[in-house]
Every structure is written in structure tokens, then in C-alpha cells.
């Protein structure tokens, strides 16, 4: 073997060794990789049993039954309107309180911030709620409604459709938008009836809201925030709830519920556990504009009366006798006691020429009974008279000078007796005050008074008797019951007041706990002072005052 062959043999051997080594490496790598993969594919929890999805079997409860039954009857309402640009005059800072006052009703007091968080909720646009001012561009809104007649008649809220130039209705599981027209509306209850040209609809079953109790189940269905056919459940939290700060709440004694209600629910139904409509969702109390568990629904019994009037006459007619009465408060009993009654509604003023004046009712009378029904608060008087047939007589029992008296009063049309409430301008805020430049006398109850001088009579356009309230101490008894600077005190406990000394004399006979009643004159406002109105305030003499 020569040298060349020897070297060649060594190279071959080395190459063979390398190939063998590579083959062994590939074999070992394959084994390791296969083992790793096998380990990876092995069960992490070898003693666990895989889950199996069973066949679909629907469960049933009362809420699912209600949802299925009402789904065809609850509609989504969308509206469009092009606002008319108006030049709005500035109003006095306190004009809102005067706007809240309603004849044949309590003299509503300003509720401060309450009205700011009482939100209506027709949704759309910027998310719902009141929009102050007139927007420049066309606006859109959404709400809900409930079919109450198979021929296409739908109940909803007036504020959902009142400004609309176009109204469209969508039914559940139907993408078609059906045009709708307004049959009639009632601003006093915030209800409207609209109609779509469809037949054989599924009408919701009407319940009786007088039968519900606090604690009953309640179900709301509607289109909150645009999500159609949303169902929420809760309980009836309160009944006959009057909402402070709602200037149109005279005829609305709400069902309160904690069923979740949000912008877009407005106009939809509130249901009982039997799936019957017991209310029309109308308002929420919310600091954020969304649900906080306090929703208000107009009782269906009220809605039915409104609906029946609208489909028959196109509008709602309500009775009135033309009085303004003292609001119900903690001092009402004291006032009534001074005037000889243990219950009733105290008459403050009469509308000139109205049925009450014609029948002989006078200021300072106490209405204790109407048509055989005892009257304990103002809302009862309103409801009883408003539901009485216009043009028909009603027997009204009163207390006058501590003696009973019965009168027959012919019920009038509220819209004719108080036309300013239906398109007229509201009266301005009372704003009389004193210049404070006359001699004053400090009397009890936290007030100072002064004689009415000739200059005061000319400036205030006042011709009667009395003494002028020059100041009221904040937090005093007089302040608490509502006496204000600029009022004129004409009577104290039914005794005439012509000078500050008269007040002191009457006060000297009072002791803590005694009932005390003021008869005041308060100016109605206007560019030259305006007319004077009677105001009656009462309370119990506190200790040390």
C-alpha cells in the first residue's frame, strides 16, 4: 500500500465516522422531539372528564313568558324634527317658580336642584333628557310605545313625539320602519296616541293599576339607549308618587319602580307579573341621566282615561271650578284649625267669573267634601273635579267661619278657565319688596314690619290695609312657613292688622304650640308691579319665638 492509498483510506474512515455521528445525532434528536411532542399531547389533568353540552331545553319562568307575550306589542319609536329658530327673551331669574304654579292646585314651591336631576328620557341625539334652547340642525330622538289596539293604535309619551316632523315605528324582529301619525296628545299627563297603518297587531293586555301594591313585581320593556325589546325587572317601590319640581305633575301620581329604566324606555309599558300593562314609563330620577333604581310610570288607569278621550274627541277635557288653594304641607293642619276645620283644602283665591265664584265659594273657605267624598288634600280635589263631567253640577261642602255650608257648583272646562296654561304666557314671579327706608318695628316670629305710607301705596299700586314686611330673619319661624320681604300682612289669626301694634297685641296672646295663621297679600309681578294675590300661611308657635 503506497502513501496515497493510505491517506485515501484514512479520509474515507473519517468521513464514515462523521456520517455515523450525524446519523446518531439525528436519531437521538428525533426520539427526543417525539417524546416531547407525546408529552405535550398527553392530558394535563388525566383524571378530569371532558364536559359535554346537552341538548337545548328551554327553561320557563314568569318573566320569560311575559317577554315572549309582550314582544310583538312593544315598539321602538324614532322621530325627526326641524326646530324653528326663535328669538327667546330673557326671563327673570326666578320666573320658573311662577311657571310651576297651577290653578285648582297647590301653589308649588321651588324645589331647588330637584328639577335638575329629574330627567325625561326619550333618548337619541345626545343621549336623551331635556335639551334647553333651540338647536340649529335637525334633531332625532328615540323612545318606546305599546300597542293597545290591533288596528294600529299605540300609547306613548307626548314628549317623544310632540316636536316630530317625522315619526317611524319599528316592531320586534321586523326591520321595516312604519310611518306613524299623531291622533292626539295630552301635555298634562305627557301622553300621546299615535297610529300606524297595520292591521291585526297584537295588543297588550290592559291591567288595573288600582290593584297593585308596593312590593309587587314590575317589568319594564322598551328601547333603552336604542337597544330594542330590552326587558328589565324589579318591584313597585311606591305608589301615588308626586314628583317635586315637575311643573306639570298636577294630574300625575306616579308608580315608582326600581326596574332598570334608561333613556329610550320612555313611553314603553310597565307590567305586572301577569303581563298586564299597569303603567306607561315616563320619568326617571337621576343625577347622571341613567338608571339609579328610581323610575316613574303613569298609572294605566289614568292613561286609559286619556286614551279614551283622545280617540273619541282628539283631545282631553278636564273639569275645573277655578280656585287656587293652599299647598299641603306640615302646617296645613294648623291653618285649618284656625278656620274651624279638621281636614280639607283651604281656598286662597278664586278666578274671576269661574264656577266657584259664581256658586258663592269665597277665599278662606275650606273645601271638606265633594260629591259625598271627603277631601283631605289638594290632589284629591284636583282628581275629583277634573274627572267630573263638564257642565254638570257637583255638590261641594265647605267650612266658612267655622260653620258648614253646602253649595252646588257647575263644573267648567279647565282649558277655558285657565287658557294661559294651554298656550298663554305664565304670570311672572312675585317680586314686591320694600325699599326699607321707612321706620320699622321688630315683632315676634323673626320679622320686622312697617306702616304702609302714601309713597309705598303709589310705588306698589296697593290700596288695601295691612303692614309691610320689611325683613325676614333667615331660619326664623316666619321664614320657615314662607313669609317673605315685601309681603303685606292683613290678618293674623283672622284678626285685622292695620299697624305693627296690632301684630304685637295678637302675638301677646299666643303661647308655644298654638296655631297661628297669616293672611298676606303678595304682588304678582310684571313691569309695573302687577296684581296682588292672597296668600295664607300657617304653623305652630315654636318655643322661644
Order of alpha helices (4+ residues) and beta strands (2+ residues): alpha-alpha-beta-alpha-alpha-beta-beta-beta-alpha-beta-beta-beta-beta-beta-beta-beta-beta-beta-alpha-beta-beta-alpha-beta-alpha-beta-beta-alpha-beta-beta-beta-alpha-beta-beta-alpha-beta-alpha-beta-beta-alpha-beta-beta
